[in-house]
Amino acid sequence: MENEQVAQIPYFAHEGEMVRMERANKRLWIVILVLIVCLVGSNIGWLVYESQFADEVISIEQEGETANGNNIFNGTGEMTIYGEGEADNHH
């Protein structure tokens, strides 16, 4: 262990490396700040996009003989009624 020698580098080389590292760290901080701004901006964009749509609730109550059936809406305004009911089709 006594024969180990410490490698010595010139002062100017050390200072040059420190300046390069400071520049690299500054660039990394700028990248981090830009990414944070992009993250916040994309979240605001999604909130604006989602707020353009309104939730609509349609409730229909059946009366009479077909009150035990099921209504099925397909989203286009058409309604199909399934279930029990009496039809008088004796024409």
PyRosetta script that sets phi, psi and omega in degrees:
from pyrosetta import init, pose_from_sequence

init()
pose = pose_from_sequence("MENEQVAQIPYFAHEGEMVRMERANKRLWIVILVLIVCLVGSNIGWLVYESQFADEVISIEQEGETANGNNIFNGTGEMTIYGEGEADNHH")
pose.set_psi(1, -20.6)
pose.set_omega(1, -178.7)
pose.set_phi(2, -73.8)
pose.set_psi(2, -19.4)
pose.set_omega(2, -176.2)
pose.set_phi(3, -89.7)
pose.set_psi(3, -0.4)
pose.set_omega(3, -179.8)
pose.set_phi(4, -69.9)
pose.set_psi(4, 135.9)
pose.set_omega(4, 178.2)
pose.set_phi(5, -116.2)
pose.set_psi(5, 140.6)
pose.set_omega(5, 178.2)
pose.set_phi(6, -86.9)
pose.set_psi(6, 128.4)
pose.set_omega(6, 178.3)
pose.set_phi(7, -73.4)
pose.set_psi(7, 132.2)
pose.set_omega(7, 179.6)
pose.set_phi(8, -110.7)
pose.set_psi(8, 137.2)
pose.set_omega(8, 177.2)
pose.set_phi(9, -117.2)
pose.set_psi(9, 155.1)
pose.set_omega(9, 179.5)
pose.set_phi(10, -65.6)
pose.set_psi(10, 151.5)
pose.set_omega(10, -179.9)
pose.set_phi(11, -59.4)
pose.set_psi(11, -41.1)
pose.set_omega(11, -177.2)
pose.set_phi(12, -67.2)
pose.set_psi(12, -34.3)
pose.set_omega(12, 177.2)
pose.set_phi(13, -66.6)
pose.set_psi(13, -42.0)
pose.set_omega(13, 177.4)
pose.set_phi(14, -62.2)
pose.set_psi(14, -46.3)
pose.set_omega(14, 179.3)
pose.set_phi(15, -62.6)
pose.set_psi(15, -37.7)
pose.set_omega(15, 178.4)
pose.set_phi(16, -63.0)
pose.set_psi(16, -41.9)
pose.set_omega(16, 177.6)
pose.set_phi(17, -66.0)
pose.set_psi(17, -39.7)
pose.set_omega(17, 179.2)
pose.set_phi(18, -64.0)
pose.set_psi(18, -40.0)
pose.set_omega(18, 178.4)
pose.set_phi(19, -64.8)
pose.set_psi(19, -41.9)
pose.set_omega(19, 178.6)
pose.set_phi(20, -63.2)
pose.set_psi(20, -41.7)
pose.set_omega(20, 179.4)
pose.set_phi(21, -66.8)
pose.set_psi(21, -37.9)
pose.set_omega(21, 177.3)
pose.set_phi(22, -62.5)
pose.set_psi(22, -41.4)
pose.set_omega(22, 178.1)
pose.set_phi(23, -65.0)
pose.set_psi(23, -42.0)
pose.set_omega(23, 179.4)
pose.set_phi(24, -63.8)
pose.set_psi(24, -42.2)
pose.set_omega(24, 178.3)
pose.set_phi(25, -64.3)
pose.set_psi(25, -38.7)
pose.set_omega(25, 178.1)
pose.set_phi(26, -63.4)
pose.set_psi(26, -42.6)
pose.set_omega(26, 178.5)
pose.set_phi(27, -64.0)
pose.set_psi(27, -39.8)
pose.set_omega(27, 178.7)
pose.set_phi(28, -64.0)
pose.set_psi(28, -39.9)
pose.set_omega(28, 177.1)
pose.set_phi(29, -63.7)
pose.set_psi(29, -39.0)
pose.set_omega(29, 177.9)
pose.set_phi(30, -63.8)
pose.set_psi(30, -42.5)
pose.set_omega(30, 177.8)
pose.set_phi(31, -62.2)
pose.set_psi(31, -42.2)
pose.set_omega(31, 179.6)
pose.set_phi(32, -62.3)
pose.set_psi(32, -44.2)
pose.set_omega(32, 179.9)
pose.set_phi(33, -65.3)
pose.set_psi(33, -39.6)
pose.set_omega(33, 177.8)
pose.set_phi(34, -63.9)
pose.set_psi(34, -41.1)
pose.set_omega(34, 179.5)
pose.set_phi(35, -66.3)
pose.set_psi(35, -37.1)
pose.set_omega(35, 177.3)
pose.set_phi(36, -65.5)
pose.set_psi(36, -42.4)
pose.set_omega(36, 178.1)
pose.set_phi(37, -63.3)
pose.set_psi(37, -40.2)
pose.set_omega(37, 177.9)
pose.set_phi(38, -65.2)
pose.set_psi(38, -39.1)
pose.set_omega(38, 178.6)
pose.set_phi(39, -63.1)
pose.set_psi(39, -47.2)
pose.set_omega(39, 179.5)
pose.set_phi(40, -64.9)
pose.set_psi(40, -41.4)
pose.set_omega(40, 179.4)
pose.set_phi(41, -63.2)
pose.set_psi(41, -40.8)
pose.set_omega(41, 179.7)
pose.set_phi(42, -68.4)
pose.set_psi(42, -35.9)
pose.set_omega(42, 176.9)
pose.set_phi(43, -66.8)
pose.set_psi(43, -40.2)
pose.set_omega(43, 176.7)
pose.set_phi(44, -63.9)
pose.set_psi(44, -40.2)
pose.set_omega(44, 178.2)
pose.set_phi(45, -60.5)
pose.set_psi(45, -43.1)
pose.set_omega(45, 178.3)
pose.set_phi(46, -66.2)
pose.set_psi(46, -37.9)
pose.set_omega(46, 178.0)
pose.set_phi(47, -63.9)
pose.set_psi(47, -41.7)
pose.set_omega(47, 178.0)
pose.set_phi(48, -65.3)
pose.set_psi(48, -43.4)
pose.set_omega(48, 180.0)
pose.set_phi(49, -61.4)
pose.set_psi(49, -46.9)
pose.set_omega(49, -178.2)
pose.set_phi(50, -70.1)
pose.set_psi(50, -26.3)
pose.set_omega(50, -179.0)
pose.set_phi(51, -77.6)
pose.set_psi(51, -7.3)
pose.set_omega(51, 178.8)
pose.set_phi(52, -75.6)
pose.set_psi(52, -17.8)
pose.set_omega(52, -175.7)
pose.set_phi(53, -101.4)
pose.set_psi(53, 143.4)
pose.set_omega(53, 178.9)
pose.set_phi(54, -111.9)
pose.set_psi(54, 141.0)
pose.set_omega(54, 175.6)
pose.set_phi(55, -86.0)
pose.set_psi(55, 129.9)
pose.set_omega(55, 179.5)
pose.set_phi(56, -117.7)
pose.set_psi(56, 137.1)
pose.set_omega(56, 179.6)
pose.set_phi(57, -117.4)
pose.set_psi(57, 125.8)
pose.set_omega(57, 179.0)
pose.set_phi(58, -115.7)
pose.set_psi(58, 124.3)
pose.set_omega(58, 177.0)
pose.set_phi(59, -124.7)
pose.set_psi(59, 128.9)
pose.set_omega(59, -180.0)
pose.set_phi(60, -128.4)
pose.set_psi(60, 131.6)
pose.set_omega(60, 177.7)
pose.set_phi(61, -106.5)
pose.set_psi(61, 136.3)
pose.set_omega(61, 178.2)
pose.set_phi(62, -91.0)
pose.set_psi(62, 142.7)
pose.set_omega(62, 178.4)
pose.set_phi(63, -126.6)
pose.set_psi(63, 156.4)
pose.set_omega(63, 173.4)
pose.set_phi(64, 87.3)
pose.set_psi(64, -147.6)
pose.set_omega(64, -173.4)
pose.set_phi(65, -69.2)
pose.set_psi(65, -26.3)
pose.set_omega(65, -175.6)
pose.set_phi(66, -94.8)
pose.set_psi(66, 20.5)
pose.set_omega(66, -176.3)
pose.set_phi(67, -68.1)
pose.set_psi(67, -16.0)
pose.set_omega(67, -178.8)
pose.set_phi(68, -93.1)
pose.set_psi(68, 2.4)
pose.set_omega(68, -177.0)
pose.set_phi(69, -88.2)
pose.set_psi(69, -175.0)
pose.set_omega(69, 179.6)
pose.set_phi(70, -120.0)
pose.set_psi(70, 138.8)
pose.set_omega(70, 173.1)
pose.set_phi(71, -99.5)
pose.set_psi(71, 136.2)
pose.set_omega(71, 176.8)
pose.set_phi(72, -126.1)
pose.set_psi(72, 121.8)
pose.set_omega(72, 177.2)
pose.set_phi(73, -104.5)
pose.set_psi(73, 137.2)
pose.set_omega(73, -179.2)
pose.set_phi(74, -103.6)
pose.set_psi(74, 7.6)
pose.set_omega(74, 176.8)
pose.set_phi(75, 91.0)
pose.set_psi(75, -9.5)
pose.set_omega(75, 179.9)
pose.set_phi(76, -104.0)
pose.set_psi(76, 7.4)
pose.set_omega(76, 179.5)
pose.set_phi(77, 96.9)
pose.set_psi(77, -6.6)
pose.set_omega(77, 179.3)
pose.set_phi(78, -86.7)
pose.set_psi(78, 146.8)
pose.set_omega(78, -179.5)
pose.set_phi(79, -130.2)
pose.set_psi(79, 134.7)
pose.set_omega(79, 176.1)
pose.set_phi(80, -117.3)
pose.set_psi(80, 131.0)
pose.set_omega(80, -179.3)
pose.set_phi(81, -107.3)
pose.set_psi(81, 120.1)
pose.set_omega(81, 175.7)
pose.set_phi(82, -112.5)
pose.set_psi(82, 144.7)
pose.set_omega(82, 175.5)
pose.set_phi(83, 142.4)
pose.set_psi(83, -166.4)
pose.set_omega(83, -176.8)
pose.set_phi(84, -84.5)
pose.set_psi(84, 141.1)
pose.set_omega(84, 177.5)
pose.set_phi(85, -174.8)
pose.set_psi(85, 157.4)
pose.set_omega(85, 178.9)
pose.set_phi(86, -108.3)
pose.set_psi(86, 127.0)
pose.set_omega(86, 178.0)
pose.set_phi(87, -116.2)
pose.set_psi(87, 139.5)
pose.set_omega(87, -179.6)
pose.set_phi(88, -106.5)
pose.set_psi(88, 85.4)
pose.set_omega(88, -177.7)
pose.set_phi(89, -106.9)
pose.set_psi(89, 35.0)
pose.set_omega(89, -178.6)
pose.set_phi(90, -95.8)
pose.set_psi(90, 76.2)
pose.set_omega(90, -179.5)
pose.set_phi(91, -103.2)
pose.dump_pdb("model.pdb")
